[in-house]
């Protein structure tokens, strides 16, 4: 009978320890920390590589490879258990990140689509205050061009995980959603989500999906809270004109629309970038796609 290895002798205790952890996706350094805290109790060597190799070979630990084709970069993650959550995998890419845009729309049940793209946001460090003076010709020039899209993404199986580097907001409007008894994930609340997808519809399936999200969200959030959050975000562009336009088309009551109408509308604005054929809303001073 072959002699049991040290890992085999300690395997039940190791597996019980990992089963009891709420964390299910690990970096190599996470497993190294677990080994460092328990190697004497488990009577193992302090070799992280050997510990990792034994876990993959003998237990239910899986190695996950995430590849970023545009940056020729591959990340390795380690999942404890079968069918690891794509949400936990995505959050493991960047610390202090949260779900946003179309992923937040989906998690709040504001779409009937099942997106295969995951959007996570990691906020930038604070930037110096910039001049917020607007000129109509500069707005026209910016929105007649194409919207910029993050090229930093990772592929995993049939998923695409896009990383967004958003402005510093101190995680404004980010809350936890319970995905299962063992998994709670950070995601923008409905108010913040509706703002984000109005600002960047390209990250939400386009303006038609944004319009649908506003319809689905009706009665599920506070418009007062959204307005307060929009002021806190302090955008240079008048995104309230877009939000009011979507709200009106989605059948929001007039007392809620008045909250948007109260904010000054000094400039003509655009629902999206690069629109070829446009119609114009006098009420919201907004260009939108013809036949929208």
Legacy VTK file of the C-alpha trace (Angstrom):
# vtk DataFile Version 3.0
C-alpha trace
ASCII
DATASET POLYDATA
POINTS 292 float
0.000 0.000 0.000
1.511 3.373 -1.029
2.477 5.716 1.768
0.116 8.673 2.243
1.578 12.082 1.457
1.400 14.883 3.987
-1.249 16.545 1.842
-3.385 13.397 1.757
-3.201 13.093 5.545
-4.350 16.706 5.982
-6.721 16.805 3.003
-10.009 16.593 4.922
-8.975 19.438 7.227
-7.801 21.554 4.279
-11.023 20.995 2.369
-13.147 21.764 5.430
-11.217 25.015 5.886
-11.786 26.070 2.257
-15.444 25.007 2.380
-16.000 27.329 5.344
-14.554 30.383 3.624
-16.972 32.806 1.949
-14.304 33.521 -0.675
-14.402 30.980 -3.515
-12.086 32.572 -6.116
-8.448 32.919 -5.135
-5.217 34.412 -6.383
-2.062 32.415 -5.820
-1.097 34.833 -3.033
-4.443 34.180 -1.287
-3.699 30.456 -1.155
-0.168 31.268 -0.038
-1.589 33.238 2.888
-3.862 30.313 3.837
-0.880 27.964 3.741
1.241 30.380 5.772
-1.427 30.505 8.488
-2.009 26.748 8.644
1.062 24.835 7.429
2.175 23.822 10.913
-1.298 22.620 11.919
-1.596 20.634 8.693
2.042 19.469 8.915
2.831 20.642 5.369
5.913 22.219 3.838
5.789 25.988 3.203
6.033 25.576 -0.582
3.095 27.465 -2.099
3.662 25.905 -5.537
3.508 22.377 -4.098
0.422 23.228 -2.032
-1.277 24.672 -5.113
-0.304 21.693 -7.262
-1.662 19.217 -4.692
-4.932 21.151 -4.409
-5.472 21.119 -8.170
-4.512 17.450 -8.487
-6.233 16.017 -5.413
-9.155 18.337 -4.575
-11.935 20.367 -6.190
-9.746 23.424 -6.800
-9.821 24.492 -10.465
-7.323 26.685 -12.274
-9.023 29.384 -14.355
-7.279 31.214 -17.179
-8.443 34.707 -18.193
-6.924 36.095 -21.378
-6.869 39.702 -22.579
-6.160 39.554 -26.349
-5.572 43.286 -26.796
-2.961 43.376 -24.057
-1.571 39.852 -24.579
-2.086 39.256 -20.888
-3.232 36.119 -19.070
-4.424 36.000 -15.474
-4.667 32.819 -13.418
-7.354 32.421 -10.792
-8.273 29.427 -8.659
-11.891 28.436 -8.030
-12.970 26.290 -5.108
-15.865 24.058 -6.121
-17.754 23.223 -9.281
-19.381 25.789 -11.580
-17.631 28.884 -10.228
-19.651 32.109 -10.408
-18.764 34.333 -13.359
-19.447 37.313 -11.094
-16.884 36.246 -8.506
-14.403 35.509 -11.292
-14.930 38.969 -12.814
-14.503 40.765 -9.490
-11.231 38.913 -8.887
-9.622 40.696 -11.848
-9.372 44.074 -10.107
-9.611 44.862 -6.384
-12.300 47.342 -5.260
-14.290 46.933 -8.468
-18.064 46.735 -8.832
-20.642 45.796 -11.455
-22.004 48.569 -13.612
-23.937 49.484 -16.797
-25.569 46.510 -18.594
-24.525 44.066 -15.877
-26.215 46.271 -13.272
-29.276 46.526 -15.533
-29.424 42.731 -15.644
-28.837 42.248 -11.912
-31.680 44.683 -11.145
-34.013 42.797 -13.523
-34.393 45.782 -15.862
-33.887 43.746 -19.040
-35.194 40.490 -20.436
-31.935 39.918 -22.275
-29.207 37.664 -20.862
-26.007 39.563 -21.699
-22.801 37.608 -22.236
-20.715 40.688 -21.527
-19.866 41.572 -17.933
-19.028 45.185 -17.089
-16.939 46.002 -14.029
-15.812 49.450 -12.973
-12.660 50.327 -11.069
-12.621 54.014 -10.221
-9.713 56.251 -11.141
-7.798 58.228 -8.557
-9.126 61.775 -7.991
-8.270 64.190 -10.798
-7.712 67.969 -10.632
-10.872 70.031 -11.128
-11.224 70.958 -14.798
-12.814 73.953 -16.469
-16.485 73.068 -16.991
-17.238 75.827 -19.491
-19.279 74.461 -22.388
-19.550 75.735 -25.946
-22.199 74.470 -28.347
-19.805 73.874 -31.236
-17.582 71.723 -28.992
-20.568 69.637 -27.879
-21.593 69.180 -31.528
-18.079 68.161 -32.514
-17.737 65.643 -29.673
-21.081 63.911 -30.242
-20.821 63.781 -34.012
-17.828 61.496 -33.523
-17.673 57.968 -32.143
-17.929 57.076 -28.485
-14.771 55.696 -26.914
-14.983 52.088 -25.786
-12.697 50.264 -23.373
-10.440 47.799 -25.179
-9.337 46.239 -21.900
-11.270 43.011 -21.554
-10.741 39.387 -20.642
-12.280 36.291 -22.169
-13.474 33.358 -20.100
-15.311 30.495 -21.812
-18.183 32.246 -23.644
-18.045 35.380 -21.469
-16.385 38.703 -22.154
-15.445 40.767 -19.091
-14.929 44.460 -19.903
-13.028 46.650 -17.460
-14.091 50.285 -17.225
-11.975 52.923 -15.534
-14.625 55.370 -14.353
-14.358 58.752 -12.691
-13.730 58.898 -8.949
-17.083 58.888 -7.130
-16.110 57.147 -3.862
-18.350 54.289 -5.026
-21.424 56.512 -5.050
-24.602 54.434 -5.182
-22.844 51.079 -4.948
-24.727 48.476 -2.919
-24.607 44.738 -2.345
-26.882 42.279 -4.129
-27.240 38.775 -2.722
-26.695 36.350 -5.589
-26.911 33.251 -3.398
-26.555 32.339 0.262
-22.788 32.367 -0.212
-22.334 35.214 -2.690
-23.003 38.933 -2.326
-21.671 41.242 -5.035
-21.228 45.047 -5.292
-23.309 46.727 -7.970
-24.561 50.237 -8.720
-28.082 50.826 -7.410
-30.939 51.567 -9.817
-30.525 55.344 -9.610
-26.808 55.220 -10.368
-27.338 52.565 -13.041
-29.870 54.699 -14.936
-27.452 57.624 -14.862
-24.521 55.502 -16.036
-26.358 53.956 -18.968
-27.697 57.366 -20.030
-24.124 58.652 -20.090
-22.672 55.599 -21.871
-25.418 53.710 -23.742
-22.750 51.773 -25.641
-22.113 49.857 -22.394
-25.798 48.986 -22.057
-26.771 47.479 -25.390
-27.536 50.838 -27.024
-30.231 53.491 -26.639
-33.128 51.081 -27.228
-32.031 48.933 -24.298
-31.560 52.053 -22.176
-35.096 53.136 -22.998
-36.362 49.696 -22.031
-34.470 49.855 -18.727
-36.208 53.146 -17.883
-39.569 51.505 -18.594
-38.744 48.508 -16.407
-37.439 50.758 -13.621
-40.573 52.899 -13.388
-41.858 52.840 -9.799
-38.800 50.935 -8.526
-36.526 53.837 -7.574
-36.496 57.395 -6.240
-36.306 60.138 -8.858
-35.383 62.608 -6.093
-32.477 60.371 -5.160
-31.414 60.129 -8.813
-31.415 63.936 -9.166
-29.359 64.329 -5.978
-26.899 61.706 -7.220
-26.614 63.391 -10.617
-25.695 66.652 -8.876
-23.078 64.840 -6.798
-21.534 63.324 -9.925
-21.182 66.873 -11.233
-20.888 66.094 -14.936
-19.897 68.828 -17.357
-22.435 67.717 -19.949
-26.193 68.180 -19.301
-27.137 64.536 -18.957
-30.374 65.486 -17.182
-31.779 66.292 -20.639
-31.198 62.680 -21.702
-32.643 61.261 -18.486
-35.737 63.470 -18.688
-36.241 62.437 -22.316
-36.087 58.729 -21.447
-38.398 59.214 -18.466
-41.024 61.023 -20.528
-40.984 58.356 -23.226
-41.277 55.665 -20.545
-44.452 57.249 -19.154
-43.186 58.719 -15.896
-45.677 61.061 -14.147
-45.384 64.799 -14.685
-44.397 65.555 -11.077
-41.267 63.439 -11.603
-40.509 64.980 -14.991
-40.679 68.440 -13.392
-37.623 67.535 -11.310
-35.633 67.283 -14.541
-37.235 70.303 -16.176
-36.169 72.470 -13.215
-32.508 71.997 -14.156
-31.292 74.555 -16.683
-31.243 73.509 -20.338
-28.823 75.940 -21.920
-27.414 73.798 -24.746
-28.603 71.432 -27.418
-27.505 67.952 -26.475
-27.357 64.424 -27.920
-28.841 61.089 -26.889
-25.889 59.193 -28.353
-22.656 59.607 -30.266
-22.343 59.359 -34.036
-26.024 59.518 -34.978
-26.408 59.772 -38.773
-30.090 60.717 -39.088
-31.490 62.756 -36.213
-34.761 64.109 -34.864
-34.984 66.870 -32.278
-36.953 67.246 -29.044
-37.790 70.909 -28.379
-38.805 70.153 -24.801
-35.523 68.489 -23.855
-33.307 70.328 -26.360
-32.073 66.938 -27.445
-31.130 65.243 -30.715
-32.049 61.569 -30.925
-31.977 58.933 -33.687
-34.638 59.366 -36.332
-37.451 56.798 -35.993
-36.357 56.104 -32.387
LINES 1 293
292 0 1 2 3 4 5 6 7 8 9 10 11 12 13 14 15 16 17 18 19 20 21 22 23 24 25 26 27 28 29 30 31 32 33 34 35 36 37 38 39 40 41 42 43 44 45 46 47 48 49 50 51 52 53 54 55 56 57 58 59 60 61 62 63 64 65 66 67 68 69 70 71 72 73 74 75 76 77 78 79 80 81 82 83 84 85 86 87 88 89 90 91 92 93 94 95 96 97 98 99 100 101 102 103 104 105 106 107 108 109 110 111 112 113 114 115 116 117 118 119 120 121 122 123 124 125 126 127 128 129 130 131 132 133 134 135 136 137 138 139 140 141 142 143 144 145 146 147 148 149 150 151 152 153 154 155 156 157 158 159 160 161 162 163 164 165 166 167 168 169 170 171 172 173 174 175 176 177 178 179 180 181 182 183 184 185 186 187 188 189 190 191 192 193 194 195 196 197 198 199 200 201 202 203 204 205 206 207 208 209 210 211 212 213 214 215 216 217 218 219 220 221 222 223 224 225 226 227 228 229 230 231 232 233 234 235 236 237 238 239 240 241 242 243 244 245 246 247 248 249 250 251 252 253 254 255 256 257 258 259 260 261 262 263 264 265 266 267 268 269 270 271 272 273 274 275 276 277 278 279 280 281 282 283 284 285 286 287 288 289 290 291
